[in-house]
Amino acid sequence: MERTATLFEMGLRATASPLLGSVTQAINRQIAHYSYHVGQIVYVARYFAGSNWRTLTIPKKKSGEFNAQVASGEKSQR
């Protein structure tokens, strides 16, 4: 039984679309696409939460406070 070469074995070139490029580029594009949708979900969640919204990162104008807490060992950057 003859085996068909994979895209990886053929040099990472995909031919399904002239815009596709390499498999690595396609994976990168897909990850960017997912992150865009995550942003949309967060935007809608923030809208519905209204004043109950809690920031997902360090709040605006609070980075100095956060850095001090990390330096003192109270918080982690992870």
N, C-alpha and C positions, 0 to 999 in steps of 0.2 A: 504494500500500500504506500503510495507516494504522499509525502507530507508537504503541506503548503507552508511557505515561509511567512513568518509574522511581519507586521510593520516594523518591529524593532530590528529584525534580521535584515530587512530590506533597506536599512539606513534611516529609520525613523521618518520616512516620507509617507504622508497620507495623500491619496488622490481623490477623495470623496468631494472635495471642494477646492477651487483654485485659491481660496483665502485661508485654507486650513494650515498649511505649513507642516512643521514637524509635530510629533506626538507631544514633545515637551511644551511646545507653544500651545497646543490644544489643551493640555492639562492646565497650564497657566491661565489661559482664557477662561476655562471652566471655573477655576477657583475664584477668579475675579468676578465672574458672573454670580457665583454663590454669595460672595461677600456683598455684592450690590443688593441682592435680595434680603440678606440679613439687615442691611441698613434700612431697607423699606419696612421690614417688620418692626425694627426698633422705632422708626419714625411713627408708625401707626400706634404702637404700644404707648409711646410717649404722649400722643394725642389723647388716647382714651384714658390714660392715667391722670392727666391734668396736673393739679397741684400735688398729687400723691407721688409724682415721678421722682425716682431716686436715680441720680446719674450712674452710668456704668463705669465711669473712670473717675479720676480726681476732679472734683468740682472746680469750676472756674475761680480763679484768684485764690486757690487753696493749695497750690503746689508747694509753696514755702513751708506751710504747716505740715504737709505730707512728708516732704524731704526731712524735716526736723524729726518727725516720728520714725522715719526709717533710720536715720542716723542714731537715734537713741535706742533703737531695737524694739520699739513699740509696734511697728508695722514692718511688713516685708514688701518688697517690690513685686513679689510673685503673687 
